[in-house]
Amino acid sequence: MKNFLNVSLSLFFVSSGLLSQNKGLVANSESPYSKLQSIGLQDVKWTNGFWKEQFDVETKNTLPYMWDLYHNDEISHAYKNFEIAAGVSKGTFKGPSFHDGDFYKIFEGMAATYAVTKDKKLDQEMDKAIALFAKVQRKDGYIHTPVLIDERWGTLGPEEVKKQLGFEKYNMGHLMTAACIHYRATGKTNFLNIAKGVADFLYDFYKKASPELARNAICPSHYMGIVEMYRTTKNPKYLELANNLIDIRGTTNDGTDDNQDRIPFRQQTTAMGHAVRANYLYAGVADLYAETGEKKLLDNLESIWDDVTYRKMYITGACGSLYDGVSPDGTSYDPTVVQKIHQAYGRPFQLPNATAHTETCANIGNVLWNWRMLQITGDAKYADIVELALYNSVLSGMDLEGEKFLYNNPLNVSNDLPFHQRWGNEREGYIALSNCCAPNVTRTVAEVGNYAYNLSKEGLYVNLYGSNSLKTKSLNGEEIEIEQQTNYPWDGKITLKIVKAPKDLQNFFLRIPGWSQNASVAVNNAKSNDKIVSGTYLKLNQKWKKGDVIELNLPMPVELMEANPLVEEVKNQIAVKRGPLVYCLESDQLPAKTSVNDIALNVNSKFTTNDFILNNRNLVSIEAEAVIKSDNSWNKTLYKPLNSKDATAVPVKLIPYFAWGNKGKGEMTVWMSH
């Protein structure tokens, strides 16, 4: 009977038009303040090159590995917790309180993968999990296994405390997002109906909860989730809730910078506190702006973006410089009431390298936030950050074979650091008690294709480059088919072949990356005379026909980068970039007993590039020259006279930062003396 009702409700919502049929990562086709709109999850298929290789790793290694891992209760208790909460088996909750949400993230990656592959086995596995979720869910829509297991099998403690500290809303947020993606990928509403129960519960909860209880914002994925539920179901209650979630922030006396609620959001103009929670919040606020157009929200987001991008972000696009610290703003002179901040943004230009926290989830949050800023503005600078973080600080969070992961992503690894860091610098198959990043990078890689293009009333936006086939429809419902061929990011030549184009005039907007110089464009072998400006979209307008070819050339010289001198940690040091990729030096490229910190890069090197293969992945190295001082011992030495004599020249091979640590334990550095 219950299944019959679910089917009947599904048919009602679909037939009455109450469910959005938008198929993208975000369902912003009717968002009044979104300039760009998502293409369908299934509209892009990687055909060869970098992202095809990465997607193959995702489908063959990462996704099945993670799915099996989270079903293995000897390692991860996530799926077992659902079984216990459902009454299928007896036991107690085990694992971190965000276990539910991490399983939903893997599920989301599976749904996004299914949208492209249509693998029936994935569909069957998802249906099994959804049936279990339905058994777990309480009648009022509540679902959070730590509490529900206690309700069913144990002694329920103070539920309010668990709501506050147990990542409850974080888990629910990822459930709602995963359910929306599943609905768009499959057309089924079985998971969406569960998510509606969750959204309804949250609506009622926030109506009644005290301000102290309502301020729960531990990694607020539910901000994005509830807006996505509004877009998908058209239920105005959910937009009301999204507004309320912003209104309640900073209204209590116990708010903290760590949670971004010491002051109301509308008073925040800089990034503060826990970097994952911050970036998730900013992404959720951007979603809300797309629906309401409240100018203050966008003004603050742009101010915070400037603060992050120009003062607090690593060259790799990574965020969150501090393991632990104290808030530079929400403090007093009384040391007993100083606010602790954790995994956080620090002061402007405070960017240590060896002790950089730069959690993979924070870097993914940077992608989620900038992607949404791109949607509402159409400004290429946000796409630049999406690309920077994806290629560098997100992909560094997993190994080349897709089965080992990093929690934090330092820019320097040194053997001689005289202290132990809580999170190691070697990738692991399962990071005990902190495995949130592995499921997050799993879903992110599965969804990269949806970042590649956007639609607008004006035409098609090309955001990311990689060999793929695009089959989508214009906003007028006319078919668009494009074949993109490129060896990007190793080569800057990109070819777009028109297979089908609308009969009406159609604009193509090509992103000219901010890192590029001297880009050129040709249409059907005729060079374009349009002014090309780095960091913008180049508009190409003509009546397109089948067989037309657009060729974009982005020169990719090796560039030596320096930091603002206020970044004390890297003053008088350089980093190496080529195209969107940051490079690094590993100690296996140096003579025995030589540290990466002992070398000085020769800035007059030829900097030649060479193809190489590492763990079955095609990569490009940069070969250069460096010098090693004869006296490089610092034993019981803090300072010594500068001595440039007797330096030895050595060749070095730099590799892309995302590929570091794939050859065993060793040292690594992004920034080098010169």
Secondary structure, DSSP 8 states (H G I E B T S, - for coil): -HHHHHHHHHHHHHHTT-S----SSS--TT-TT-SSEE--TTSEEE-SSHHHHHHHHIIIIIHHHHHHHTT-TTT--HHHHHHHHHTSS-----S-TTHHHHHHHHHHHHHHHHHHH--HHHHHHHHHHHHHHHHHS-TTS---HHHHHHHHHS----HHHHHHHS-HHHHHHHHHHHHHHHHHHH---HHHHHHHHHHHHHHHHHHHS-HHHHT--SS-HHHHHHHHHHHHH--HHHHHHHHHHHHTTT-STT--TTTT-SS-GGG--S--SBHHHHHHHHHHHHHHHHHH--HHHHHHHHHHHHHIIIII--TTS----EEEEE-SSS--S-GGG--EEEEE--STT---STT---BHHHHHHHHHHHHHHHHHH--HHHHHHHHHHIIIIIGGGB-TTSS-B-SB--SEE-TT-SS--SS-SS-BSS-TT-TTHHHHHHHHHHHGGGGSEEE-SSEEEE-S--SEEEEEE-TTS-EEEEEEEE-TTT--EEEEEEEE--SS-EEEEEEE-TT--S-EEEETTEE--S---TTEEEEEEE---TT-EEEEE----EEEE---TT-GGGTTEEEEEETTEEEEEEGGGS-TT--GGGEEE-TTS--EEEEEEETTEEEEEEEEEEEE-S----TT-S------TT-EEEEEEEEEGGGTTSSSS--EES-EE-
